[in-house]
């Protein structure tokens, strides 16, 4: 029994999952991960054991689409669970999944990034590049008004991007636009056309003004950082109330530009600081869906009652970075040996609950349209490991922070079987990402480390900072002039074929040189009650688009 | 009275010491506050700009003096992360914690005292062993285990109680208490064994005392002896145990608050520490420190009121 109160009693080991959409946030141990290691698995098993097994199993996107094609039944309020945002909800600076979901219900982007990574016109009806990809013109949808009646025009869009590009904004979007679009690069051609003049040609630029760059929502010109108090957007719902402890309520926007949508009368987001509480609320019928589901927890619930788990591939990864300028990984053979010693399907099953896609030690996720298909998939090969090491022992220290603990333990175990000794060095997230970013921060300067990266909209958002010479997050200190040239050529490519050709050069260089081991690309899931609602889908970045959600007929 | 005055004077002095400890330790926690708030991808310029805005470049003593002055005068600042007034945030969470603690405590005292008395009266008999072993086993079971079982059975399967302790806004007190039933029950399960053991020990001592034997020889029934002599003496020894439990119920709950989705002050303490929200963390720690001291003081006063021997000793 407790003799003394101990507020930090029994913090369970954190897990790899973290509900931060971008890696913009330090993935420290969150409240939601507190119990993960202690109660999560047991709870899932207990719930599964208590299930009746008479319900719907997990479904694919195709199943969801088929259901969504049924005539929608208007009305109803969807109740969704989500962790409380760790910071104030501000579209300009937000980085966590809950805040992004709240904003995405109320405000919109020029372009929506769909679950298959295709771009869907929203506030922009069309876009085209000029001057070889150095300038982009976006034509706005006509007749769109903000919820307070203000019409959408090009000046409003310009103001939204000027706000993001202001260094004082502290927006994570600044890093997404880095070297591509600078302050002053946005102009108005006419009331319906916005022009972006880039610092360099960038063929994937539409992705950077899409939902893929989640801060890039279009807000009114006079937006002053008080989103939850004055929530004005063009989106399908109106934010009626917000409480940082309990949640948010939304009602249907009667002025929404898309006729007939949304089908729901309203949405209620309830905050649950813990995964288990969120899951139990879904099980008990207190909520109908989760915004941010964890595969390890919802997986065992497949087939229980009406709970459905939708699943989709993503572009997030855990980068296993090796310092190419320091022993033992200054030898390419040592890096390749580690890559060949890994059992990737095993990592996928252990760390990602089997929902990820196998990585091939380059930075082009299968979901990226330009992903090369002809780089042979690397697989576990003990004989190759022995050949590469040539009888020399290999041992190293692997540094990581708590969210990567499961991954680190799996790697240590797998490499041990191949005769490679790994000493684990776990740092707190604050320590791991702390220090001087130019001199000694562990995540950029340790011999080998694990860094979780949330999904990106374009491969260049990984390639340029992570492996290009002098890249701001080049933790491997990799330098390859051929890759650098291909990376620039990729961004400037005018055709898909040209883009694919450059992607192949980059991918093959990374696959051969192995500055970063990418064993698995993450997937995401979303659990919901299919007996009540249809049209709810998982999204690679856990985004929400509830404009097409309706009650089950 | 002199005892009470002495203790009351000690409270602010101790709190001053606590304030130094709280401020220095929270400031020394590894990691850069501005970097944590903005994330690893923020530029060095953005981080430096935020550090300046937060006043983190100023000397520690100057910041401590400002903070203490503000705390004493009710200006607790604004949360670094949530950008809301810290005082409103902390007091709101504290009131939620107090409601849960009050309900749990109101259930705990009669249950634990009754079970402790039953065990004491039947000491070394099967009933005593049953109460003691059950209480010990439940007390040793982590709250996330008992909590999950309660939730799965009563919220998910039977649906008698809501899974979330947070009642919708505008709910009546009765509805709010209904939402708090499962977490309160979970806490009672957790704490009963410990308090009951103390009551049992006091009861056994009282029953075996000469005055209890004399009372029985005078013809009082066992029940009368228990009611008139054993009950009061048993609760004396349990008072400090109840004080410790009250401290735990008010500020030491993290797992229960997270599991039952109760926005209490324990969860706030944890989140503010994880998110490096220093103004919230410091204010929460100070409020909890003050609460703990007041609870200890109340337990000591109750102890003296219940035990005339201490009062007489103090008077002499």
Contacts between the chains, C-beta under 8 A, distances in Angstrom:
chain1	res1	chain2	res2	distance
A	1	B	136	7.9
A	1	B	139	4.3
A	1	B	140	7.5
A	1	B	191	7.3
A	1	B	193	6.1
A	1	B	194	3.3
A	1	B	197	7.7
A	2	B	191	7.7
A	2	B	194	7.0
A	2	B	244	7.2
A	2	B	245	7.5
A	2	B	248	5.4
A	2	B	252	7.4
A	3	B	244	6.7
A	4	B	244	6.9
A	4	B	247	8.0
A	5	B	244	7.5
A	5	B	247	4.9
A	5	B	248	4.1
A	5	B	251	6.1
A	5	B	252	3.1
A	5	B	292	7.8
A	6	B	252	6.3
A	7	B	251	6.7
A	7	B	252	5.4
A	7	B	254	5.7
A	7	B	266	5.7
A	7	B	269	5.6
A	7	B	270	6.8
A	8	B	254	7.0
A	8	B	270	7.0
A	9	B	252	7.7
A	9	B	254	7.0
A	9	B	255	7.1
A	10	B	142	6.2
A	10	B	144	7.6
A	10	B	255	6.6
A	22	B	39	7.8
A	22	B	41	7.4
A	23	B	39	7.7
A	23	B	40	7.0
A	23	B	41	6.4
A	24	B	39	4.2
A	24	B	40	7.5
A	24	B	41	4.7
A	24	B	42	7.4
A	25	B	39	4.3
A	25	B	40	7.6
A	26	B	35	7.1
A	26	B	36	5.5
A	26	B	39	5.6
A	26	B	40	5.2
A	28	B	36	7.2
A	28	B	274	5.9
A	28	B	275	7.8
A	29	B	274	6.1
A	30	B	274	6.7
A	31	B	258	6.3
A	31	B	267	6.8
A	31	B	270	6.3
A	31	B	271	5.3
A	31	B	274	6.7
A	34	B	254	7.4
A	34	B	255	7.7
A	34	B	258	6.0
A	34	B	270	7.2
A	35	B	144	5.7
A	35	B	255	6.7
A	35	B	258	6.4
A	35	B	259	6.9
A	38	B	142	7.3
A	38	B	144	5.9
A	39	B	144	4.2
A	39	B	145	7.4
A	39	B	148	5.9
A	39	B	259	7.5
A	42	B	145	7.5
A	42	B	148	7.0
A	43	B	148	5.1
A	43	B	152	7.8
A	46	B	148	6.5
A	46	B	149	7.7
A	46	B	152	5.7
A	47	B	152	6.4
A	47	B	156	6.9
A	50	B	152	5.9
A	50	B	156	6.9
A	50	B	157	6.0
A	86	B	81	5.8
A	86	B	271	7.2
A	86	B	275	5.2
A	87	B	37	7.4
A	87	B	81	4.5
A	87	B	82	6.6
A	87	B	83	7.7
A	87	B	275	7.8
A	88	B	81	7.1
A	88	B	82	5.4
A	88	B	83	4.1
A	88	B	84	7.5
A	95	B	39	6.1
A	167	B	43	7.8
A	167	B	45	6.5
A	167	B	46	6.9
A	167	B	49	7.9
A	168	B	49	7.1
A	170	B	38	5.9
A	170	B	42	6.6
A	170	B	46	4.9
A	170	B	49	7.4
A	170	B	50	6.7
A	172	B	39	6.7
A	172	B	41	6.2
A	172	B	42	7.5
A	174	B	43	7.0
A	174	B	46	7.5
A	175	B	41	4.9
A	175	B	42	7.6
A	175	B	43	7.4
A	241	B	169	8.0
A	243	B	169	7.4
A	244	B	82	5.4
A	244	B	84	6.6
A	244	B	89	7.9
A	245	B	92	7.3
A	245	B	93	7.5
A	245	B	166	7.6
A	245	B	263	4.0
A	246	B	166	5.6
A	246	B	169	7.1
A	246	B	263	7.0
A	270	B	164	7.2
A	270	B	166	7.9
A	271	B	261	7.8
A	272	B	164	7.4
A	272	B	261	5.0
A	273	B	257	7.7
A	273	B	258	5.2
A	273	B	261	6.7
A	273	B	263	7.7
A	273	B	267	5.8
A	273	B	271	7.3
A	274	B	258	3.8
A	274	B	259	6.0
A	274	B	261	7.1
A	276	B	144	7.7
A	276	B	148	6.8
A	276	B	258	7.8
A	276	B	259	5.8
A	277	B	163	7.1
A	277	B	164	6.8
A	277	B	258	6.5
A	277	B	259	5.8
A	277	B	260	6.6
A	277	B	261	4.2
A	280	B	148	8.0
A	280	B	151	5.1
A	280	B	152	7.4
A	280	B	155	6.3
A	280	B	156	6.2
A	280	B	163	4.6
A	281	B	163	5.0
A	281	B	164	5.9
A	281	B	261	7.3
A	283	B	152	8.0
A	283	B	156	4.6
A	283	B	163	7.6
A	284	B	151	7.8
A	284	B	155	4.6
A	284	B	156	4.8
A	284	B	159	6.3
A	284	B	162	7.3
A	284	B	163	4.3
A	285	B	159	7.2
A	286	B	162	6.3
A	286	B	163	5.3
A	286	B	164	5.9
A	428	B	30	6.4
A	428	B	31	7.1
A	429	B	31	7.8
A	430	B	29	7.5
A	430	B	30	5.5
A	430	B	31	2.5
A	430	B	32	7.6
A	430	B	35	7.9
A	430	B	36	5.8
A	430	B	276	7.1
A	431	B	30	5.1
A	431	B	31	6.3
A	433	B	31	7.9
A	433	B	35	6.8
A	433	B	40	4.2
A	434	B	30	6.6
A	434	B	31	4.7
A	434	B	32	5.6
A	434	B	35	6.2
A	437	B	44	6.1
A	438	B	44	7.5
A	443	B	40	6.9
A	473	B	41	7.7
